Amino acid sequence: ADAKAHLDAKALQKDRQALDNSFDAAKVHYTNRGPWQLPDTLAKKFDIIAKQVLAKMDKHDEYDLFAEEVTEEEAPGYHDVVANPIDFGTMLSKVEEGAYGEGSDAASVLYEDFLLCMENCAAYNDIEGEVMQEASRLFGLLPEIFAVACAAAGKSKKGRKSK
């Protein structure tokens, strides 16, 4: 998929509004355009976009389900079920450390981490439970939040004016 498919926030919102609130529908909505790509004009703005996406997702995550690493205390047996845990806090650290790299390659890896995060949640939790309802809602918002973050980054000035 090319970058344009990921940038039309209005179309993504319309698709999201048609979802049935199930995890499977949210996953299809997230994955049907393939991993995130950045247009050339935004290739150098990955960090800004990633931080914006994570900040928005954190804000929408009202119950802090994904804010930080899941502990055995909170979720007994979680690490027996989930081999590769990931959370929004760890993802933000990876952005700040430059671990994702740059451009579309970085956007694609961030996309995969969000997918892993949601799939881990589905692997551990009851699909009919409240945690999965919330995860499905957040999962459905992700494509739109990425598109809005890209649009905002595209409007921001490239550099700061020197005084």
MARZALO-8136 format. One record per residue (C-alpha): x, y, z; residue number from 1. Coordinates in nm, 4 decimals. Example, Ala and Ser with C-alpha at 12.3 -4.5 7.8 and 13.67 -1.06 7.14 Angstrom:
residues 2
+----------+----------+----------+------+
:        u :        v :        w : resi :
+----------+----------+----------+------+
:   1.2300 :  -0.4500 :   0.7800 :    1 :
:   1.3670 :  -0.1060 :   0.7140 :    2 :
+----------+----------+----------+------+
This chain:
residues 163
+----------+----------+----------+------+
:        u :        v :        w : resi :
+----------+----------+----------+------+
:   0.0000 :   0.0000 :   0.0000 :    1 :
:   0.1187 :   0.3485 :  -0.0683 :    2 :
:   0.1287 :   0.6313 :   0.1834 :    3 :
:  -0.1917 :   0.7956 :   0.0546 :    4 :
:  -0.4057 :   0.5094 :   0.1838 :    5 :
:  -0.2932 :   0.5939 :   0.5376 :    6 :
:  -0.3445 :   0.9701 :   0.5148 :    7 :
:  -0.7160 :   1.0173 :   0.4392 :    8 :
:  -0.8445 :   1.0807 :   0.7917 :    9 :
:  -1.2038 :   1.1416 :   0.6773 :   10 :
:  -1.2236 :   0.8103 :   0.4910 :   11 :
:  -1.0601 :   0.6301 :   0.7846 :   12 :
:  -1.3103 :   0.7899 :   1.0247 :   13 :
:  -1.6013 :   0.6828 :   0.8028 :   14 :
:  -1.4654 :   0.3255 :   0.7938 :   15 :
:  -1.4197 :   0.3280 :   1.1728 :   16 :
:  -1.7739 :   0.4476 :   1.2318 :   17 :
:  -1.9006 :   0.1461 :   1.0339 :   18 :
:  -1.7173 :  -0.1020 :   1.2597 :   19 :
:  -1.9204 :  -0.3366 :   1.4823 :   20 :
:  -1.7044 :  -0.2803 :   1.7946 :   21 :
:  -1.5492 :  -0.6273 :   1.7665 :   22 :
:  -1.1762 :  -0.6851 :   1.7903 :   23 :
:  -1.1756 :  -0.8720 :   1.4572 :   24 :
:  -1.3395 :  -0.5794 :   1.2760 :   25 :
:  -1.0948 :  -0.3337 :   1.4345 :   26 :
:  -0.8033 :  -0.5554 :   1.3297 :   27 :
:  -0.9238 :  -0.5716 :   0.9690 :   28 :
:  -0.9702 :  -0.1927 :   0.9706 :   29 :
:  -0.6121 :  -0.1546 :   1.0992 :   30 :
:  -0.4447 :  -0.4078 :   0.8703 :   31 :
:  -0.6312 :  -0.3825 :   0.5399 :   32 :
:  -0.4094 :  -0.0992 :   0.4090 :   33 :
:  -0.0870 :  -0.2710 :   0.5142 :   34 :
:   0.1892 :  -0.1245 :   0.7316 :   35 :
:   0.2111 :   0.2527 :   0.7651 :   36 :
:   0.4068 :   0.4413 :   0.5022 :   37 :
:   0.5181 :   0.8035 :   0.5077 :   38 :
:   0.5217 :   1.0215 :   0.1982 :   39 :
:   0.8656 :   1.1599 :   0.1120 :   40 :
:   0.7653 :   1.5020 :   0.2456 :   41 :
:   0.7203 :   1.3513 :   0.5938 :   42 :
:   1.0069 :   1.1012 :   0.5919 :   43 :
:   1.2211 :   1.3161 :   0.8224 :   44 :
:   0.9312 :   1.3784 :   1.0640 :   45 :
:   0.8816 :   1.0237 :   1.1902 :   46 :
:   0.9715 :   1.1123 :   1.5507 :   47 :
:   0.7196 :   1.3986 :   1.5614 :   48 :
:   0.4454 :   1.1804 :   1.4101 :   49 :
:   0.5201 :   0.8812 :   1.6338 :   50 :
:   0.5195 :   1.0925 :   1.9506 :   51 :
:   0.1908 :   1.2537 :   1.8451 :   52 :
:   0.0291 :   0.9143 :   1.7756 :   53 :
:   0.1474 :   0.7768 :   2.1099 :   54 :
:   0.0325 :   1.0882 :   2.2985 :   55 :
:  -0.3140 :   1.0692 :   2.1395 :   56 :
:  -0.3432 :   0.6966 :   2.2010 :   57 :
:  -0.2353 :   0.7460 :   2.5607 :   58 :
:  -0.5031 :   1.0136 :   2.6005 :   59 :
:  -0.7705 :   0.7858 :   2.4507 :   60 :
:  -0.6527 :   0.4965 :   2.6731 :   61 :
:  -0.8633 :   0.6193 :   2.9662 :   62 :
:  -0.8027 :   0.3076 :   3.1771 :   63 :
:  -0.4269 :   0.2979 :   3.1095 :   64 :
:  -0.4539 :  -0.0529 :   2.9677 :   65 :
:  -0.1529 :   0.0028 :   2.7427 :   66 :
:   0.0365 :   0.2815 :   2.9232 :   67 :
:   0.3113 :   0.0632 :   3.0667 :   68 :
:   0.4406 :  -0.2906 :   3.0838 :   69 :
:   0.1920 :  -0.5464 :   3.2157 :   70 :
:   0.3053 :  -0.7007 :   3.5443 :   71 :
:   0.2366 :  -1.0503 :   3.6761 :   72 :
:   0.0689 :  -0.8830 :   3.9737 :   73 :
:  -0.1881 :  -0.7112 :   3.7475 :   74 :
:  -0.2274 :  -1.0050 :   3.5114 :   75 :
:  -0.1246 :  -1.3438 :   3.6540 :   76 :
:   0.0170 :  -1.5704 :   3.3837 :   77 :
:   0.0439 :  -1.2882 :   3.1283 :   78 :
:   0.4063 :  -1.3648 :   3.0484 :   79 :
:   0.3228 :  -1.7340 :   2.9986 :   80 :
:   0.0754 :  -1.6322 :   2.7257 :   81 :
:   0.2567 :  -1.3309 :   2.5768 :   82 :
:   0.6083 :  -1.3946 :   2.4471 :   83 :
:   0.6830 :  -1.0404 :   2.3240 :   84 :
:   0.5179 :  -0.7825 :   2.5504 :   85 :
:   0.4949 :  -0.4234 :   2.4281 :   86 :
:   0.3187 :  -0.1138 :   2.5616 :   87 :
:   0.2846 :   0.2547 :   2.4742 :   88 :
:   0.5512 :   0.3585 :   2.7268 :   89 :
:   0.8055 :   0.1157 :   2.5826 :   90 :
:   0.7166 :   0.2320 :   2.2321 :   91 :
:   0.7736 :   0.5964 :   2.3317 :   92 :
:   1.1139 :   0.5022 :   2.4777 :   93 :
:   1.2000 :   0.3312 :   2.1482 :   94 :
:   1.1052 :   0.6483 :   1.9571 :   95 :
:   1.3140 :   0.8658 :   2.1901 :   96 :
:   1.6124 :   0.6292 :   2.1606 :   97 :
:   1.5889 :   0.6236 :   1.7799 :   98 :
:   1.5287 :   0.2471 :   1.7847 :   99 :
:   1.2675 :   0.2627 :   1.5079 :  100 :
:   1.4942 :   0.4394 :   1.2613 :  101 :
:   1.3494 :   0.6892 :   1.0156 :  102 :
:   1.0891 :   0.7348 :   0.7458 :  103 :
:   0.8540 :   0.4668 :   0.6193 :  104 :
:   1.0690 :   0.1861 :   0.7583 :  105 :
:   1.0266 :   0.3325 :   1.1065 :  106 :
:   0.6527 :   0.3937 :   1.0528 :  107 :
:   0.6131 :   0.0325 :   0.9434 :  108 :
:   0.7870 :  -0.1008 :   1.2561 :  109 :
:   0.5782 :   0.1283 :   1.4801 :  110 :
:   0.2688 :  -0.0072 :   1.3037 :  111 :
:   0.3847 :  -0.3631 :   1.3805 :  112 :
:   0.4398 :  -0.2739 :   1.7480 :  113 :
:   0.0857 :  -0.1346 :   1.7781 :  114 :
:  -0.0449 :  -0.4521 :   1.6122 :  115 :
:   0.1585 :  -0.6688 :   1.8530 :  116 :
:   0.0307 :  -0.4655 :   2.1495 :  117 :
:  -0.3329 :  -0.5251 :   2.0505 :  118 :
:  -0.2793 :  -0.8903 :   1.9595 :  119 :
:  -0.1103 :  -0.9504 :   2.2968 :  120 :
:  -0.4155 :  -0.8019 :   2.4660 :  121 :
:  -0.6430 :  -1.0326 :   2.2657 :  122 :
:  -0.4291 :  -1.3378 :   2.3453 :  123 :
:  -0.4550 :  -1.2824 :   2.7208 :  124 :
:  -0.8005 :  -1.1339 :   2.7730 :  125 :
:  -1.1531 :  -1.2688 :   2.7338 :  126 :
:  -1.2671 :  -1.1589 :   2.3866 :  127 :
:  -1.6108 :  -1.0649 :   2.5258 :  128 :
:  -1.4781 :  -0.8751 :   2.8275 :  129 :
:  -1.4540 :  -0.5051 :   2.9013 :  130 :
:  -1.0783 :  -0.4952 :   2.8423 :  131 :
:  -1.1276 :  -0.6208 :   2.4869 :  132 :
:  -1.4127 :  -0.3770 :   2.4241 :  133 :
:  -1.1788 :  -0.0941 :   2.5169 :  134 :
:  -0.8891 :  -0.2439 :   2.3190 :  135 :
:  -1.1145 :  -0.2763 :   2.0133 :  136 :
:  -1.2213 :   0.0874 :   2.0440 :  137 :
:  -0.8588 :   0.2036 :   2.0670 :  138 :
:  -0.7490 :  -0.0273 :   1.7842 :  139 :
:  -1.0212 :   0.1204 :   1.5619 :  140 :
:  -0.8964 :   0.4749 :   1.6290 :  141 :
:  -0.5329 :   0.4079 :   1.5399 :  142 :
:  -0.5433 :   0.4520 :   1.1595 :  143 :
:  -0.7228 :   0.7854 :   1.1932 :  144 :
:  -0.4873 :   0.9069 :   1.4661 :  145 :
:  -0.1888 :   0.8241 :   1.2436 :  146 :
:  -0.3466 :   1.0152 :   0.9515 :  147 :
:  -0.4195 :   1.3209 :   1.1693 :  148 :
:  -0.0639 :   1.3166 :   1.3109 :  149 :
:   0.0764 :   1.3055 :   0.9562 :  150 :
:  -0.1441 :   1.5971 :   0.8500 :  151 :
:  -0.0329 :   1.8014 :   1.1512 :  152 :
:   0.3350 :   1.7233 :   1.0849 :  153 :
:   0.2890 :   1.8249 :   0.7215 :  154 :
:   0.1615 :   2.1662 :   0.8267 :  155 :
:   0.4368 :   2.2336 :   1.0814 :  156 :
:   0.7361 :   2.4395 :   0.9791 :  157 :
:   1.0502 :   2.2485 :   0.8858 :  158 :
:   1.2869 :   2.4416 :   1.1070 :  159 :
:   1.2816 :   2.7090 :   1.3699 :  160 :
:   1.3664 :   3.0610 :   1.2701 :  161 :
:   1.6859 :   3.1853 :   1.4209 :  162 :
:   1.6737 :   3.5164 :   1.6015 :  163 :
+----------+----------+----------+------+
